[in-house]
């Protein structure tokens, strides 16, 4: 698509700069999330539950910040679509498609910079997802080991686990903390 008017081109460049700024902020936040994820892993391994809770709160704040930036970026796509009369953005159904449709209209230098930042963001997000999956695998292994231990050590319990107050815990626990040693 060719952009005829100087005013339209100026608006497109302004949208590009805003999108670039949002992507750079998202990259920074995702990198910070990676640091927090590592602190969560260490807190779990070292059984520092207060620190774990602090890090989970920090991760929730990161999630909120990312959601706000994603919403802001989506609004840019809407403005861009209206500015260019739809064009390639009409056929793009998802955020990724609309991003690349928008980038395809930009001059080569800006397009390359923007797509490079976007790919870097996706790579950082993938690293974070892998670290999270590794932590969840670790926790699942611990939970399975504990369940098997209790099933073998206390067969009369029938696989049931209890809180320190004597109430039954369901098997569908998301986390488990034991405060007694054997």
C-alpha positions as CSV (number, residue, x, y, z in Angstrom):
1,X,0.0,0.0,0.0
2,X,1.3,3.4,-0.8
3,X,0.9,6.3,1.5
4,X,0.2,9.4,-0.6
5,X,-0.3,12.2,1.8
6,X,2.5,13.7,3.9
7,X,0.1,14.0,6.8
8,X,-0.7,10.3,6.7
9,X,3.0,9.5,6.4
10,X,3.7,11.7,9.4
11,X,1.0,9.9,11.4
12,X,2.3,6.5,10.4
13,X,5.8,7.4,11.6
14,X,4.3,8.6,14.9
15,X,2.5,5.3,15.3
16,X,5.7,3.5,14.4
17,X,7.5,5.4,17.2
18,X,4.8,4.7,19.7
19,X,4.7,1.0,18.8
20,X,8.5,0.9,19.0
21,X,8.4,2.5,22.5
22,X,5.8,0.0,23.6
23,X,7.7,-3.0,22.3
24,X,10.9,-1.8,24.0
25,X,9.0,-1.4,27.3
26,X,7.5,-4.8,26.9
27,X,11.0,-6.3,26.3
28,X,12.3,-4.7,29.5
29,X,9.3,-5.9,31.5
30,X,9.7,-9.5,30.2
31,X,13.4,-9.4,31.0
32,X,12.5,-8.2,34.5
33,X,10.0,-11.1,34.7
34,X,12.8,-13.5,33.9
35,X,14.8,-12.2,36.9
36,X,11.7,-12.5,39.1
37,X,11.1,-16.0,37.8
38,X,14.6,-17.0,38.9
39,X,14.0,-15.5,42.3
40,X,10.8,-17.6,42.5
41,X,12.7,-20.7,41.6
42,X,15.4,-20.0,44.3
43,X,12.7,-19.3,46.9
44,X,11.0,-22.6,46.2
45,X,14.3,-24.5,46.3
46,X,15.4,-22.8,49.5
47,X,11.9,-23.0,51.0
48,X,11.8,-19.2,51.6
49,X,8.0,-18.9,51.5
50,X,7.9,-15.2,52.5
51,X,10.2,-14.3,49.6
52,X,8.2,-16.6,47.4
53,X,5.0,-14.6,48.1
54,X,6.8,-11.3,47.5
55,X,8.1,-12.5,44.2
56,X,4.6,-13.8,43.2
57,X,3.2,-10.4,44.0
58,X,5.9,-8.8,41.8
59,X,5.1,-11.3,39.0
60,X,1.4,-10.3,39.2
61,X,2.4,-6.7,38.9
62,X,4.5,-7.5,35.8
63,X,1.5,-9.4,34.3
64,X,-0.7,-6.3,34.8
65,X,1.9,-4.0,33.2
66,X,2.2,-6.3,30.2
67,X,-1.6,-6.5,29.8
68,X,-1.8,-2.7,29.8
69,X,1.0,-2.4,27.2
70,X,-0.6,-5.0,25.0
71,X,-3.9,-3.1,25.1
72,X,-2.1,0.1,24.2
73,X,-0.4,-1.6,21.3
74,X,-3.8,-3.0,20.1
75,X,-5.2,0.5,20.2
76,X,-2.3,1.6,17.9
77,X,-3.3,-1.1,15.4
78,X,-6.9,0.3,15.4
79,X,-5.7,3.8,14.8
80,X,-3.3,2.6,12.1
81,X,-6.1,0.7,10.4
82,X,-8.4,3.7,10.4
83,X,-5.6,5.9,9.1
84,X,-4.7,3.6,6.2
85,X,-8.4,2.8,5.4
86,X,-7.9,-0.8,6.6
87,X,-5.8,-2.2,3.8
88,X,-3.7,-5.2,4.9
89,X,-4.9,-5.0,8.5
90,X,-8.4,-6.0,7.5
91,X,-7.4,-9.5,6.6
92,X,-5.1,-10.0,9.7
93,X,-7.2,-11.7,12.3
94,X,-4.8,-11.8,15.3
95,X,-2.4,-9.4,16.9
96,X,0.7,-10.9,15.3
97,X,-0.9,-10.7,11.9
98,X,-1.9,-7.1,12.4
99,X,1.6,-6.2,13.6
100,X,3.3,-7.7,10.5
101,X,0.7,-6.1,8.3
102,X,1.4,-2.7,9.8
103,X,5.2,-3.3,9.6
104,X,4.9,-4.2,6.0
105,X,3.7,-0.7,5.2
106,X,6.6,1.0,7.0
107,X,9.8,2.1,5.2
108,X,12.5,-0.6,5.2
109,X,14.6,0.8,8.0
110,X,11.7,1.2,10.4
111,X,10.2,-2.1,9.4
112,X,13.5,-4.0,10.1
113,X,14.0,-2.2,13.4
114,X,10.4,-2.9,14.6
115,X,10.3,-6.5,13.5
116,X,13.7,-7.1,15.2
117,X,12.5,-5.7,18.5
118,X,9.3,-7.8,18.1
119,X,11.3,-11.0,17.5
120,X,13.5,-10.2,20.5
121,X,10.4,-9.8,22.6
122,X,9.0,-13.1,21.5
123,X,12.4,-14.8,22.2
124,X,12.5,-13.4,25.7
125,X,8.9,-14.5,26.3
126,X,9.8,-18.0,25.1
127,X,12.7,-18.2,27.5
128,X,10.4,-17.2,30.3
129,X,7.9,-19.8,29.3
130,X,10.6,-22.5,29.3
131,X,11.8,-21.5,32.7
132,X,8.3,-21.6,34.0
133,X,7.7,-25.0,32.5
134,X,10.9,-26.3,34.1
135,X,9.8,-25.0,37.5
136,X,6.4,-26.5,37.1
137,X,8.0,-29.9,36.2
138,X,10.2,-29.7,39.3
139,X,7.2,-28.9,41.5
140,X,5.1,-31.7,39.9
141,X,7.9,-34.1,40.6
142,X,8.1,-33.1,44.2
143,X,4.3,-33.4,44.6
144,X,4.3,-36.8,43.0
145,X,7.2,-38.0,45.2
146,X,5.5,-36.7,48.4
147,X,2.2,-38.3,47.4
148,X,3.9,-41.7,46.8
149,X,5.8,-41.4,50.0
150,X,2.7,-40.8,52.0
151,X,0.8,-43.6,50.2
152,X,3.6,-46.0,51.1
153,X,4.4,-44.8,54.6
154,X,0.8,-44.4,55.7
155,X,-1.3,-46.8,53.7
156,X,-4.2,-46.4,56.2
157,X,-4.6,-42.8,55.1
158,X,-5.8,-44.0,51.7
159,X,-3.7,-41.3,49.9
160,X,-5.3,-38.5,51.9
161,X,-3.4,-35.5,53.0
162,X,-4.3,-33.3,56.0
163,X,-3.6,-29.7,57.0
164,X,-1.9,-29.0,60.4
165,X,-5.5,-28.4,61.7
166,X,-6.6,-31.9,60.7
167,X,-8.8,-31.0,57.7
168,X,-8.6,-33.1,54.5
169,X,-6.7,-31.6,51.5
170,X,-7.9,-32.5,48.0
171,X,-5.6,-34.2,45.6
172,X,-6.0,-31.3,43.2
173,X,-3.6,-29.1,45.1
174,X,-1.7,-26.4,43.3
175,X,1.0,-26.2,46.0
176,X,2.0,-28.1,49.1
177,X,4.0,-27.0,52.1
178,X,5.0,-29.4,54.8
179,X,5.8,-27.8,58.2
180,X,6.8,-31.0,60.0
181,X,9.9,-33.1,59.6
182,X,10.0,-36.9,59.8
